[in-house]
Amino acid sequence: MAYKKQEEEARVTSNLLLCGELTALCLELRKAVLRRIHPDQDVEKMVLAEIMQSKERAWRRNPS
């Protein structure tokens, strides 16, 4: 039983570590798409603006 718990904890830890990498890849993909659409603009600012807008919408739907 203890082995199963250790195995589960290792799996969860591995998944959590991959979340950061996946997020970074998603951000790079979004920047690449925006770069093709808007080659002369600062896509990093555009991505950050999209993130802020998304968080603002989510907050308005579900205020704490």
C-alpha positions in Angstrom: 0.0 0.0 0.0 2.8 2.4 0.8 4.4 1.7 -2.5 1.2 2.7 -4.3 1.1 5.9 -2.4 4.7 6.7 -3.3 4.0 5.8 -7.0 0.9 8.1 -7.0 2.9 11.0 -5.4 5.7 10.6 -8.0 3.1 10.7 -10.8 1.5 13.8 -9.4 4.9 15.5 -8.9 5.8 14.7 -12.5 2.6 16.1 -13.8 2.9 19.3 -11.8 6.5 19.8 -13.2 5.2 19.4 -16.7 2.5 22.0 -16.3 5.1 24.8 -16.4 6.6 23.5 -19.5 3.3 23.0 -21.2 2.3 26.6 -20.3 5.5 27.9 -21.8 4.9 26.0 -25.0 1.3 27.3 -25.3 2.5 30.9 -24.8 5.2 30.4 -27.5 2.6 28.9 -29.9 0.2 31.9 -29.3 3.1 34.3 -30.0 3.9 32.5 -33.2 0.3 32.7 -34.4 0.1 36.4 -33.6 3.5 37.1 -35.2 2.1 35.7 -38.5 -1.0 37.8 -38.3 0.7 41.0 -37.0 4.3 40.8 -38.0 5.0 44.4 -37.2 3.6 44.5 -33.6 4.9 43.5 -30.2 3.3 40.1 -29.8 4.5 39.7 -26.2 2.4 42.7 -25.2 -0.5 41.4 -27.2 -0.3 38.0 -25.4 -0.1 39.7 -22.0 -3.1 41.9 -22.9 -5.1 38.8 -23.9 -4.2 37.1 -20.6 -5.3 40.2 -18.6 -8.5 40.4 -20.6 -9.3 36.7 -20.0 -8.6 37.0 -16.2 -10.8 40.1 -16.1 -13.7 38.3 -17.8 -13.3 35.4 -15.5 -13.3 37.6 -12.5 -16.4 39.4 -13.6 -18.2 36.1 -14.1 -17.2 34.8 -10.7 -16.3 37.6 -8.2 -14.9 36.5 -4.9 
